[in-house]
Amino acid sequence: MNFNNPYQSYSQQNIWDGIKDSFKEGSNLTRLIYINFGVFLIVKIVGVLTFLFNLETSQVPFLVHWLSVPAQTNELLSRPWTVFTYMFLHEGFLHILMNMLWLFWFGRIFLSYLDQKKLVSVYLIGGLTGAATYIFAYNLFPVFESVRFGSYALGASASVMAVVLATVIYAPNHVVRLMFIGSVKIKHIALFFIATDILSIPIGNAGGHLAHLGGAFYGWLFISQLRKGKDISTGFNSLMDSFFGLFKRRKMKVSYKNTQKMDDKEYNKSKKQNQEHLDGILEKIAKSGYDSLSKEEKEILFKSSNQK
């Protein structure tokens, strides 16, 4: 017997509405994670359908082949979009889970110091740098000559490593608490994983480890230049703004008059007080770590990062 449950459909609708609202109103970190999981689900669903209808002609699923970045340059020319799409593509659940956890952990720390636009640019350009490192290495070093044909890279690891290194270079002494270990500075975590990537190149998944190092290099480069007063992502951000601006609908601008405006003196005083409070919170993070903040201080920090 089959019964229709109106509460079940209502609950499903609420869940879907919640996801849409959190994507629209959430941070860029939330959006990056949602996009990764969305692509993962689409690839898996398409994989199931092509299997059931016996449409697959090779061991590599069609969509994975179409979105992953190839090592061969002539094949790359026929699929140039893959230098972007590969960084949102995962085949295994454990693969995407670990990448998204690392992105979430370090992305939150990143946003406590820097703005959301920089997070997206570091993720994307770090992924591009990882792809370039992978392709360059596979076409330069003789050891890859026999495996270059048919080799491809996928996953957000290079992009995540760019975010991790950018965060570490900006705030190396930021402290996190790890289960069974205790308080650890994030620079020690980064050094461990970079050393692991370098030493693991001859063992297996050499292309993946090289891509990770390429992403890490961009994270270091970005913050090194930023400290000199130069944001090397400005040109890329302008290009992305122009591209995505083509898809945005034009909205009618409506202006409202506020009858209770602050004069310039009051506004500047309020702005100065807020900035001093925020500087005090950031100084507290640098000395004692993010977990030392009170709930109110974390809320202020979160609101400030969303307004940047």
C-alpha positions as a Python dict, from the first residue, in 0.01 Angstrom:
ca = {
    (1, 'M'): (0, 0, 0),
    (2, 'N'): (119, 349, -85),
    (3, 'F'): (24, 662, 109),
    (4, 'N'): (108, 1018, 15),
    (5, 'N'): (265, 1208, 301),
    (6, 'P'): (217, 1586, 267),
    (7, 'Y'): (463, 1649, 550),
    (8, 'Q'): (741, 1469, 362),
    (9, 'S'): (703, 1685, 49),
    (10, 'Y'): (682, 1997, 268),
    (11, 'S'): (1001, 1896, 449),
    (12, 'Q'): (1183, 1830, 120),
    (13, 'Q'): (1073, 2170, -8),
    (14, 'N'): (1203, 2338, 308),
    (15, 'I'): (1539, 2162, 274),
    (16, 'W'): (1572, 2269, -89),
    (17, 'D'): (1470, 2627, -6),
    (18, 'G'): (1726, 2628, 276),
    (19, 'I'): (2001, 2517, 38),
    (20, 'K'): (1908, 2784, -217),
    (21, 'D'): (1896, 3056, 48),
    (22, 'S'): (2231, 2958, 200),
    (23, 'F'): (2387, 2955, -149),
    (24, 'K'): (2251, 3302, -232),
    (25, 'E'): (2310, 3464, 106),
    (26, 'G'): (2610, 3265, 231),
    (27, 'S'): (2978, 3342, 194),
    (28, 'N'): (3186, 3262, -114),
    (29, 'L'): (3333, 2976, 87),
    (30, 'T'): (2985, 2822, 115),
    (31, 'R'): (2929, 2869, -260),
    (32, 'L'): (3258, 2701, -352),
    (33, 'I'): (3172, 2399, -138),
    (34, 'Y'): (2819, 2378, -282),
    (35, 'I'): (2950, 2397, -640),
    (36, 'N'): (3194, 2113, -572),
    (37, 'F'): (2925, 1889, -422),
    (38, 'G'): (2680, 1987, -698),
    (39, 'V'): (2924, 1883, -972),
    (40, 'F'): (2997, 1561, -783),
    (41, 'L'): (2626, 1469, -770),
    (42, 'I'): (2570, 1554, -1138),
    (43, 'V'): (2866, 1342, -1245),
    (44, 'K'): (2745, 1048, -1034),
    (45, 'I'): (2386, 1070, -1162),
    (46, 'V'): (2502, 1090, -1525),
    (47, 'G'): (2734, 796, -1457),
    (48, 'V'): (2443, 586, -1330),
    (49, 'L'): (2230, 673, -1636),
    (50, 'T'): (2504, 598, -1889),
    (51, 'F'): (2570, 265, -1713),
    (52, 'L'): (2202, 162, -1717),
    (53, 'F'): (2164, 248, -2086),
    (54, 'N'): (2501, 91, -2169),
    (55, 'L'): (2635, 413, -2320),
    (56, 'E'): (2988, 404, -2178),
    (57, 'T'): (3251, 300, -2430),
    (58, 'S'): (3559, 328, -2204),
    (59, 'Q'): (3662, 273, -1844),
    (60, 'V'): (3668, 649, -1782),
    (61, 'P'): (3312, 792, -1765),
    (62, 'F'): (3237, 1035, -2046),
    (63, 'L'): (3164, 1334, -1821),
    (64, 'V'): (3481, 1278, -1617),
    (65, 'H'): (3684, 1262, -1938),
    (66, 'W'): (3514, 1578, -2069),
    (67, 'L'): (3579, 1783, -1752),
    (68, 'S'): (3922, 1660, -1633),
    (69, 'V'): (4240, 1832, -1753),
    (70, 'P'): (4460, 1618, -1984),
    (71, 'A'): (4840, 1603, -1969),
    (72, 'Q'): (4881, 1605, -2348),
    (73, 'T'): (4889, 1956, -2492),
    (74, 'N'): (4717, 1866, -2823),
    (75, 'E'): (4429, 1710, -2630),
    (76, 'L'): (4416, 2016, -2402),
    (77, 'L'): (4369, 2240, -2707),
    (78, 'S'): (4051, 2047, -2792),
    (79, 'R'): (3922, 2086, -2433),
    (80, 'P'): (4060, 2419, -2303),
    (81, 'W'): (3778, 2461, -2047),
    (82, 'T'): (3918, 2170, -1846),
    (83, 'V'): (4179, 2392, -1676),
    (84, 'F'): (3880, 2538, -1487),
    (85, 'T'): (3639, 2246, -1463),
    (86, 'Y'): (3891, 1995, -1326),
    (87, 'M'): (3918, 2188, -998),
    (88, 'F'): (3549, 2122, -921),
    (89, 'L'): (3553, 1756, -1029),
    (90, 'H'): (3582, 1453, -799),
    (91, 'E'): (3517, 1083, -862),
    (92, 'G'): (3533, 937, -511),
    (93, 'F'): (3332, 1048, -207),
    (94, 'L'): (3634, 1032, 25),
    (95, 'H'): (3827, 1250, -221),
    (96, 'I'): (3570, 1531, -222),
    (97, 'L'): (3501, 1497, 152),
    (98, 'M'): (3865, 1551, 249),
    (99, 'N'): (3911, 1839, 4),
    (100, 'M'): (3597, 2016, 122),
    (101, 'L'): (3687, 1972, 490),
    (102, 'W'): (4029, 2129, 430),
    (103, 'L'): (3870, 2407, 227),
    (104, 'F'): (3616, 2472, 504),
    (105, 'W'): (3872, 2472, 786),
    (106, 'F'): (4129, 2694, 619),
    (107, 'G'): (3872, 2898, 427),
    (108, 'R'): (3720, 3015, 756),
    (109, 'I'): (4061, 3120, 886),
    (110, 'F'): (4135, 3292, 552),
    (111, 'L'): (3812, 3495, 579),
    (112, 'S'): (3896, 3605, 931),
    (113, 'Y'): (4191, 3799, 784),
    (114, 'L'): (4110, 3863, 417),
    (115, 'D'): (3799, 3930, 209),
    (116, 'Q'): (3578, 3690, 16),
    (117, 'K'): (3681, 3804, -331),
    (118, 'K'): (4041, 3716, -254),
    (119, 'L'): (3930, 3370, -139),
    (120, 'V'): (3769, 3297, -477),
    (121, 'S'): (4064, 3434, -675),
    (122, 'V'): (4314, 3230, -471),
    (123, 'Y'): (4101, 2917, -522),
    (124, 'L'): (4065, 2968, -899),
    (125, 'I'): (4414, 3096, -984),
    (126, 'G'): (4566, 2839, -749),
    (127, 'G'): (4378, 2571, -942),
    (128, 'L'): (4501, 2714, -1274),
    (129, 'T'): (4859, 2719, -1144),
    (130, 'G'): (4822, 2359, -1029),
    (131, 'A'): (4697, 2255, -1375),
    (132, 'A'): (4983, 2442, -1544),
    (133, 'T'): (5239, 2273, -1315),
    (134, 'Y'): (5090, 1931, -1387),
    (135, 'I'): (5086, 1980, -1767),
    (136, 'F'): (5433, 2137, -1773),
    (137, 'A'): (5588, 1857, -1563),
    (138, 'Y'): (5428, 1578, -1769),
    (139, 'N'): (5563, 1731, -2091),
    (140, 'L'): (5908, 1817, -1953),
    (141, 'F'): (6033, 1523, -1748),
    (142, 'P'): (6126, 1201, -1933),
    (143, 'V'): (5981, 979, -1658),
    (144, 'F'): (5626, 1076, -1768),
    (145, 'E'): (5676, 1017, -2140),
    (146, 'S'): (5531, 665, -2136),
    (147, 'V'): (5225, 762, -1930),
    (148, 'R'): (5152, 1108, -2072),
    (149, 'F'): (4897, 978, -2320),
    (150, 'G'): (4569, 911, -2140),
    (151, 'S'): (4677, 1087, -1818),
    (152, 'Y'): (4443, 1346, -1671),
    (153, 'A'): (4404, 1539, -1344),
    (154, 'L'): (4093, 1619, -1144),
    (155, 'G'): (4003, 1744, -797),
    (156, 'A'): (4014, 2062, -591),
    (157, 'S'): (4337, 1972, -412),
    (158, 'A'): (4557, 2229, -591),
    (159, 'S'): (4301, 2504, -527),
    (160, 'V'): (4268, 2402, -162),
    (161, 'M'): (4646, 2398, -120),
    (162, 'A'): (4656, 2754, -258),
    (163, 'V'): (4405, 2862, 8),
    (164, 'V'): (4597, 2672, 278),
    (165, 'L'): (4934, 2827, 190),
    (166, 'A'): (4789, 3176, 148),
    (167, 'T'): (4638, 3147, 496),
    (168, 'V'): (4958, 3009, 646),
    (169, 'I'): (5183, 3274, 490),
    (170, 'Y'): (4949, 3551, 606),
    (171, 'A'): (4903, 3419, 962),
    (172, 'P'): (5166, 3147, 1024),
    (173, 'N'): (5120, 3149, 1401),
    (174, 'H'): (4743, 3110, 1397),
    (175, 'V'): (4666, 2826, 1638),
    (176, 'V'): (4412, 2547, 1585),
    (177, 'R'): (4325, 2259, 1815),
    (178, 'L'): (4351, 1909, 1669),
    (179, 'M'): (4194, 1601, 1821),
    (180, 'F'): (4446, 1380, 2009),
    (181, 'I'): (4723, 1635, 1940),
    (182, 'G'): (4615, 1963, 2096),
    (183, 'S'): (4708, 2315, 1993),
    (184, 'V'): (4912, 2340, 1672),
    (185, 'K'): (5026, 2637, 1466),
    (186, 'I'): (4895, 2615, 1111),
    (187, 'K'): (5245, 2666, 965),
    (188, 'H'): (5346, 2326, 1106),
    (189, 'I'): (5043, 2158, 945),
    (190, 'A'): (5126, 2313, 607),
    (191, 'L'): (5494, 2215, 627),
    (192, 'F'): (5397, 1856, 702),
    (193, 'F'): (5170, 1825, 399),
    (194, 'I'): (5407, 2003, 160),
    (195, 'A'): (5690, 1770, 267),
    (196, 'T'): (5455, 1473, 220),
    (197, 'D'): (5368, 1589, -134),
    (198, 'I'): (5734, 1629, -232),
    (199, 'L'): (5843, 1293, -91),
    (200, 'S'): (5541, 1113, -242),
    (201, 'I'): (5610, 1214, -605),
    (202, 'P'): (5810, 894, -689),
    (203, 'I'): (5566, 669, -500),
    (204, 'G'): (5240, 731, -685),
    (205, 'N'): (4995, 994, -816),
    (206, 'A'): (5291, 1210, -916),
    (207, 'G'): (5070, 1440, -1122),
    (208, 'G'): (4843, 1508, -827),
    (209, 'H'): (5133, 1588, -593),
    (210, 'L'): (5289, 1821, -851),
    (211, 'A'): (4956, 2002, -896),
    (212, 'H'): (4931, 2043, -517),
    (213, 'L'): (5274, 2205, -511),
    (214, 'G'): (5176, 2436, -798),
    (215, 'G'): (4870, 2551, -605),
    (216, 'A'): (5077, 2597, -289),
    (217, 'F'): (5327, 2809, -484),
    (218, 'Y'): (5052, 3048, -596),
    (219, 'G'): (4920, 3080, -239),
    (220, 'W'): (5271, 3180, -126),
    (221, 'L'): (5319, 3417, -421),
    (222, 'F'): (4985, 3591, -373),
    (223, 'I'): (5042, 3676, -7),
    (224, 'S'): (5409, 3768, -65),
    (225, 'Q'): (5303, 4024, -325),
    (226, 'L'): (5008, 4142, -116),
    (227, 'R'): (5245, 4228, 169),
    (228, 'K'): (5430, 4452, -77),
    (229, 'G'): (5105, 4631, -152),
    (230, 'K'): (5038, 4454, -483),
    (231, 'D'): (4726, 4243, -542),
    (232, 'I'): (4824, 4023, -838),
    (233, 'S'): (4468, 3894, -869),
    (234, 'T'): (4322, 4233, -967),
    (235, 'G'): (4334, 4172, -1342),
    (236, 'F'): (4185, 3825, -1305),
    (237, 'N'): (3907, 3956, -1080),
    (238, 'S'): (3818, 4226, -1335),
    (239, 'L'): (3804, 3964, -1609),
    (240, 'M'): (3576, 3741, -1399),
    (241, 'D'): (3352, 4035, -1308),
    (242, 'S'): (3313, 4123, -1675),
    (243, 'F'): (3240, 3762, -1768),
    (244, 'F'): (2979, 3697, -1500),
    (245, 'G'): (2833, 4042, -1553),
    (246, 'L'): (2711, 3922, -1893),
    (247, 'F'): (2478, 3674, -1720),
    (248, 'K'): (2336, 3907, -1458),
    (249, 'R'): (1994, 4056, -1516),
    (250, 'R'): (1969, 4429, -1508),
    (251, 'K'): (1784, 4539, -1198),
    (252, 'M'): (1599, 4863, -1144),
    (253, 'K'): (1774, 5073, -884),
    (254, 'V'): (1550, 5210, -611),
    (255, 'S'): (1682, 5469, -370),
    (256, 'Y'): (1543, 5538, -27),
    (257, 'K'): (1592, 5848, 180),
    (258, 'N'): (1691, 5797, 538),
    (259, 'T'): (1534, 6060, 759),
    (260, 'Q'): (1769, 5976, 1046),
    (261, 'K'): (2111, 6029, 890),
    (262, 'M'): (2424, 6062, 1097),
    (263, 'D'): (2637, 6367, 1032),
    (264, 'D'): (2995, 6319, 910),
    (265, 'K'): (3147, 6358, 1255),
    (266, 'E'): (2922, 6090, 1413),
    (267, 'Y'): (2973, 5854, 1118),
    (268, 'N'): (3354, 5881, 1128),
    (269, 'K'): (3354, 5834, 1505),
    (270, 'S'): (3137, 5520, 1477),
    (271, 'K'): (3351, 5384, 1194),
    (272, 'K'): (3671, 5442, 1393),
    (273, 'Q'): (3528, 5265, 1701),
    (274, 'N'): (3418, 4965, 1493),
    (275, 'Q'): (3761, 4940, 1328),
    (276, 'E'): (3941, 4959, 1664),
    (277, 'H'): (3716, 4682, 1798),
    (278, 'L'): (3787, 4467, 1492),
    (279, 'D'): (4164, 4529, 1517),
    (280, 'G'): (4149, 4416, 1880),
    (281, 'I'): (3975, 4092, 1777),
    (282, 'L'): (4234, 4021, 1504),
    (283, 'E'): (4517, 4086, 1751),
    (284, 'K'): (4355, 3842, 1994),
    (285, 'I'): (4340, 3577, 1716),
    (286, 'A'): (4709, 3626, 1635),
    (287, 'K'): (4807, 3582, 2001),
    (288, 'S'): (4567, 3312, 2123),
    (289, 'G'): (4396, 3162, 1818),
    (290, 'Y'): (4043, 3179, 1679),
    (291, 'D'): (3894, 2956, 1950),
    (292, 'S'): (3985, 3211, 2218),
    (293, 'L'): (3718, 3450, 2085),
    (294, 'S'): (3383, 3489, 2256),
    (295, 'K'): (3061, 3417, 2070),
    (296, 'E'): (2997, 3790, 2028),
    (297, 'E'): (3348, 3849, 1889),
    (298, 'K'): (3308, 3564, 1639),
    (299, 'E'): (2979, 3713, 1520),
    (300, 'I'): (3140, 4056, 1473),
    (301, 'L'): (3427, 3897, 1279),
    (302, 'F'): (3187, 3698, 1059),
    (303, 'K'): (2975, 4006, 980),
    (304, 'S'): (3286, 4207, 901),
    (305, 'S'): (3416, 3942, 655),
    (306, 'N'): (3079, 3935, 478),
    (307, 'Q'): (3085, 4311, 432),
    (308, 'K'): (3430, 4323, 279),
}
